[in-house]
């Protein structure tokens, strides 16, 4: 069963696709194949759906982003500016915490946000800016205010600049969905 949920704002159009594959563990051939090829299947569905959205909904300049995790695919498109989306299962990962800056760890410690929300926003910002920034550590989330995130970018030449972007997060079951849009 595939279900879809639409998210809209003046900045973006987003779609959460829930691929709830009810696979009988006794039918080993099909279930084994689907488990081994889940990411490929998700990617194929996401790209086909994105093509459909781009052809049928919007005819002007557009940015897009795709993410998938577990049973969810998240697609976002925007005519307002660069867009990034990310979906992650809610969890705390020691290895990823090491990739956060001192400022970001402080935001989590002060309960301004939880780890997964911060991580999905960081990933979404990264996706929206690629290839301008090629590594996660080149961007640092500094603050959250009124649906805006303040981000500091630093490139390999040590050049720094700060920008604000619009953000939206939603939790569904044990997943966080995040969208960021930078104005053109």
FENJOMO-V988728 format. One record per residue. N is the residue number from 1. BURIAL is 1 if it has 24 or more other C-alpha atoms within 12 Angstrom, else 0. Layout:
BEGIN
n/burial
N/BURIAL
N/BURIAL
END
This chain:
BEGIN
n/burial
1/0
2/0
3/0
4/0
5/0
6/0
7/1
8/0
9/0
10/0
11/1
12/1
13/1
14/1
15/1
16/1
17/1
18/1
19/1
20/0
21/0
22/0
23/0
24/0
25/0
26/0
27/0
28/0
29/0
30/0
31/0
32/0
33/0
34/0
35/0
36/0
37/0
38/1
39/0
40/0
41/0
42/1
43/1
44/0
45/1
46/1
47/0
48/0
49/1
50/1
51/0
52/0
53/1
54/1
55/0
56/0
57/0
58/0
59/0
60/0
61/0
62/1
63/1
64/1
65/1
66/1
67/1
68/1
69/1
70/1
71/1
72/1
73/1
74/1
75/1
76/1
77/1
78/1
79/1
80/1
81/1
82/1
83/1
84/1
85/1
86/1
87/1
88/1
89/1
90/0
91/0
92/0
93/0
94/0
95/0
96/0
97/1
98/0
99/0
100/1
101/1
102/0
103/0
104/1
105/1
106/0
107/0
108/1
109/0
110/0
111/0
112/0
113/1
114/1
115/1
116/1
117/1
118/1
119/1
120/1
121/1
122/1
123/1
124/1
125/1
126/1
127/1
128/1
129/1
130/0
131/0
132/0
133/1
134/0
135/0
136/1
137/1
138/1
139/1
140/1
141/1
142/1
143/1
144/1
145/0
146/0
147/0
148/0
149/1
150/1
151/1
152/1
153/1
154/0
155/0
156/0
157/0
158/0
159/0
160/0
161/0
162/0
163/1
164/1
165/1
166/1
167/1
168/1
169/1
170/1
171/0
172/0
173/0
174/0
175/1
176/1
177/1
178/1
179/1
180/1
181/1
182/1
183/0
184/0
END
